Amino acid sequence: MKYSALFATKFFSAVLSCLVLLPIVSGGAQACVTTSTTTHNESPQKIAANVSPRDSASQSNETAAMQKSFTDSGHAECFNDTLDNPCNWPKRFSKKTDALAKVKLLSAEGIEATLSMQSMSVRKGYQIKSPVFESITQANEYIEKLEAVGMDDYYLPTFPGAAMQAALGSFYSGEKALSRLNHVLSAGLLADITPWMIDVPAFTVSPIIHGSDTALVCDHN
């Protein structure tokens, strides 16, 4: 059992390393994934006219907190990133008000632009989960062993249709996630480590470039 637990620890350490490095080696593709897009084709003047303090205030505290956590967790590269367009356009913003301000700035220079909103799935951290249990008896045996080693902060959903699987913790830090995983393994229990994904809004400004306008658009990088 000692050697088995040691192997499992090293294996999951390697898995965690892959989860951490994957967004880096893939150019951020795994760190921020666009899941849906809504494009507004109104003129820049019309879009800018719709700006009001209530637009930004209408976001819930939960969404605002997620956006802050999103930036604090190292996903700022998902915004203002370079795409295959001249002069580093389009530009992506985490706040609608910032995107609208950029549209208004372009409009003042006579440059048309579109504003689109995407729902982006981003990695917030890591989650530790138990295997899926085949019966409530199996689940209870697992929980008893958890509690025997002082782990009582698990969550086992019991509502109809829910997977019979215990959530053992969500962590921003990969190091803390691995520490929790090792704690579970030390009790002779199996567990999985998976990316903790959340959806956050992103707003993309795309100028409509007409040949000679390229230099002017570049001035607004």
VEXDREN-2710 file (C-alpha; in Angstrom, 1 decimal):
% VEXDREN-2710
k/r/px/py/pz
1/MET/0.0/0.0/0.0
2/LYS/2.9/2.4/0.8
3/TYR/4.4/2.0/-2.7
4/SER/1.0/2.1/-4.3
5/ALA/0.2/5.4/-2.6
6/LEU/3.7/6.8/-3.5
7/PHE/3.1/5.9/-7.2
8/ALA/-0.4/7.5/-7.1
9/THR/1.0/10.7/-5.6
10/LYS/3.7/11.0/-8.3
11/PHE/1.2/10.2/-11.0
12/PHE/-1.3/12.9/-9.9
13/SER/1.6/15.3/-9.5
14/ALA/2.5/14.7/-13.1
15/VAL/-1.2/15.2/-14.1
16/LEU/-1.4/18.4/-12.1
17/SER/1.8/19.7/-13.9
18/CYS/0.2/18.9/-17.2
19/LEU/-3.0/20.8/-16.2
20/VAL/-0.9/23.8/-15.2
21/LEU/1.3/23.9/-18.3
22/LEU/-1.3/23.0/-20.9
23/PRO/-2.7/26.6/-21.2
24/ILE/0.9/27.9/-21.6
25/VAL/2.1/25.5/-24.3
26/SER/-1.1/25.8/-26.3
27/GLY/-1.0/29.5/-26.4
28/GLY/-3.8/30.0/-23.9
29/ALA/-6.3/27.9/-25.9
30/GLN/-7.2/25.9/-22.8
31/ALA/-7.2/28.8/-20.5
32/CYS/-9.9/30.7/-22.3
33/VAL/-12.4/29.1/-24.7
34/THR/-15.1/31.1/-26.4
35/THR/-18.4/29.1/-26.1
36/SER/-20.9/31.5/-27.6
37/THR/-21.0/34.8/-29.4
38/THR/-23.6/37.6/-29.8
39/THR/-22.6/40.3/-32.3
40/HIS/-24.1/43.8/-32.3
41/ASN/-23.9/45.3/-35.8
42/GLU/-25.2/48.8/-34.9
43/SER/-23.2/51.8/-35.9
44/PRO/-20.6/52.9/-33.4
45/GLN/-22.6/56.0/-32.6
46/LYS/-25.7/54.0/-31.8
47/ILE/-23.8/51.6/-29.6
48/ALA/-22.1/54.5/-27.7
49/ALA/-25.5/56.1/-27.2
50/ASN/-26.7/53.0/-25.3
51/VAL/-24.0/53.5/-22.6
52/SER/-25.5/54.2/-19.1
53/PRO/-24.3/53.8/-15.5
54/ARG/-27.0/51.1/-15.2
55/ASP/-25.3/48.9/-17.8
56/SER/-22.3/48.2/-15.6
57/ALA/-24.3/48.3/-12.3
58/SER/-26.7/45.6/-13.6
59/GLN/-24.0/42.9/-13.3
60/SER/-24.6/40.8/-10.2
61/ASN/-22.0/40.8/-7.3
62/GLU/-21.3/37.2/-8.1
63/THR/-20.4/37.9/-11.7
64/ALA/-18.2/40.8/-10.7
65/ALA/-16.5/38.6/-8.2
66/MET/-15.9/36.0/-10.8
67/GLN/-14.5/38.6/-13.2
68/LYS/-12.1/39.8/-10.5
69/SER/-11.0/36.3/-9.7
70/PHE/-10.6/35.6/-13.4
71/THR/-8.1/38.5/-13.7
72/ASP/-6.4/37.6/-10.4
73/SER/-6.0/34.0/-11.4
74/GLY/-3.7/34.9/-14.3
75/HIS/-6.2/34.8/-17.2
76/ALA/-5.6/38.4/-18.2
77/GLU/-4.0/37.1/-21.4
78/CYS/-7.6/36.2/-22.5
79/PHE/-8.2/40.0/-23.0
80/ASN/-6.5/42.5/-25.4
81/ASP/-4.8/39.5/-27.0
82/THR/-3.4/39.4/-30.5
83/LEU/-5.5/37.7/-33.1
84/ASP/-4.8/37.3/-36.8
85/ASN/-5.7/40.8/-37.7
86/PRO/-3.7/44.0/-38.5
87/CYS/-2.4/46.0/-35.6
88/ASN/-3.4/43.5/-32.9
89/TRP/-7.1/43.8/-33.6
90/PRO/-9.8/42.8/-32.5
91/LYS/-9.4/43.6/-28.9
92/ARG/-11.1/41.7/-26.1
93/PHE/-12.2/43.4/-22.8
94/SER/-13.5/42.0/-19.5
95/LYS/-15.8/44.9/-19.0
96/LYS/-18.6/46.1/-21.3
97/THR/-18.0/49.7/-20.4
98/ASP/-14.3/49.5/-21.5
99/ALA/-15.3/47.9/-24.8
100/LEU/-17.9/50.6/-25.4
101/ALA/-15.4/53.3/-24.6
102/LYS/-13.1/51.9/-27.3
103/VAL/-15.9/51.8/-29.8
104/LYS/-16.8/55.4/-29.0
105/LEU/-13.1/56.4/-29.4
106/LEU/-12.9/54.8/-32.8
107/SER/-16.2/56.4/-33.8
108/ALA/-14.8/59.8/-33.0
109/GLU/-12.1/59.2/-35.6
110/GLY/-14.6/58.0/-38.2
111/ILE/-13.8/54.4/-37.8
112/GLU/-16.7/51.9/-37.8
113/ALA/-16.5/49.0/-35.4
114/THR/-18.6/46.0/-34.2
115/LEU/-19.0/44.9/-30.6
116/SER/-19.6/41.3/-29.8
117/MET/-20.1/39.5/-26.5
118/GLN/-18.8/36.0/-25.8
119/SER/-19.3/33.6/-23.0
120/MET/-15.8/32.2/-22.3
121/SER/-15.0/29.1/-20.3
122/VAL/-11.8/29.7/-18.3
123/ARG/-9.9/27.7/-15.7
124/LYS/-10.3/29.2/-12.3
125/GLY/-8.4/26.5/-10.4
126/TYR/-8.6/22.8/-9.6
127/GLN/-11.2/20.5/-8.1
128/ILE/-10.7/17.3/-6.2
129/LYS/-13.5/14.7/-6.6
130/SER/-14.1/11.2/-5.5
131/PRO/-14.9/8.4/-7.9
132/VAL/-18.6/8.0/-8.9
133/PHE/-20.1/5.6/-6.4
134/GLU/-22.4/2.7/-7.5
135/SER/-24.5/2.7/-4.3
136/ILE/-25.2/4.8/-1.3
137/THR/-23.5/2.1/0.8
138/GLN/-20.3/2.6/-1.2
139/ALA/-20.6/6.3/-0.8
140/ASN/-21.1/6.1/3.0
141/GLU/-18.0/3.8/3.4
142/TYR/-15.9/6.4/1.5
143/ILE/-17.2/9.2/3.6
144/GLU/-16.5/7.3/6.9
145/LYS/-12.9/6.9/5.8
146/LEU/-12.7/10.6/5.0
147/GLU/-14.0/11.6/8.4
148/ALA/-11.6/9.2/10.1
149/VAL/-8.7/11.3/8.8
150/GLY/-10.3/14.6/9.8
151/MET/-11.8/15.6/6.4
152/ASP/-15.3/16.8/7.0
153/ASP/-15.5/19.6/4.4
154/TYR/-16.7/17.3/1.6
155/TYR/-20.0/17.7/-0.3
156/LEU/-22.0/14.7/-1.5
157/PRO/-25.1/15.7/-3.5
158/THR/-28.3/13.8/-2.8
159/PHE/-30.9/15.5/-5.0
160/PRO/-32.5/13.3/-7.8
161/GLY/-30.4/13.0/-10.9
162/ALA/-27.2/14.1/-9.3
163/ALA/-24.0/12.0/-9.8
164/MET/-23.2/10.1/-6.6
165/GLN/-19.7/11.7/-6.3
166/ALA/-18.2/13.6/-3.5
167/ALA/-16.7/17.0/-4.0
168/LEU/-13.5/17.2/-1.9
169/GLY/-12.5/20.8/-2.4
170/SER/-11.9/23.6/-5.0
171/PHE/-8.6/25.4/-5.0
172/TYR/-7.1/28.4/-6.8
173/SER/-3.6/27.0/-6.1
174/GLY/-2.4/23.9/-7.7
175/GLU/-0.1/23.3/-4.7
176/LYS/-3.0/23.4/-2.3
177/ALA/-5.0/21.1/-4.6
178/LEU/-2.2/18.6/-4.7
179/SER/-1.9/18.8/-0.9
180/ARG/-5.6/17.9/-0.6
181/LEU/-5.2/15.1/-3.1
182/ASN/-2.3/13.6/-1.1
183/HIS/-4.4/13.8/2.1
184/VAL/-7.1/11.8/0.4
185/LEU/-4.6/9.2/-1.0
186/SER/-3.0/8.8/2.4
187/ALA/-6.3/7.5/3.7
188/GLY/-6.2/4.7/1.0
189/LEU/-8.9/6.4/-1.0
190/LEU/-9.1/7.2/-4.7
191/ALA/-9.7/10.7/-6.0
192/ASP/-9.4/12.7/-9.3
193/ILE/-8.0/16.2/-9.9
194/THR/-9.8/18.2/-12.6
195/PRO/-9.7/21.7/-13.9
196/TRP/-12.2/24.0/-12.2
197/MET/-13.9/25.8/-15.1
198/ILE/-16.2/28.8/-14.9
199/ASP/-18.0/30.9/-17.6
200/VAL/-17.2/34.7/-17.7
201/PRO/-18.3/37.3/-20.2
202/ALA/-15.9/38.9/-22.7
203/PHE/-16.5/41.8/-25.0
204/THR/-14.7/42.1/-28.4
205/VAL/-14.3/45.3/-30.4
206/SER/-13.5/44.7/-34.1
207/PRO/-12.9/47.8/-36.3
208/ILE/-14.1/47.6/-39.9
209/ILE/-10.9/48.4/-41.9
210/HIS/-11.2/49.9/-45.4
211/GLY/-7.7/49.7/-46.9
212/SER/-6.3/53.2/-46.2
213/ASP/-7.9/53.2/-42.7
214/THR/-5.3/50.6/-41.5
215/ALA/-2.8/53.2/-40.3
216/LEU/-5.5/55.2/-38.5
217/VAL/-6.8/52.0/-36.8
218/CYS/-3.2/51.2/-35.7
219/ASP/-2.9/54.5/-33.9
220/HIS/-5.7/53.2/-31.5
221/ASN/-3.8/50.1/-30.3
END
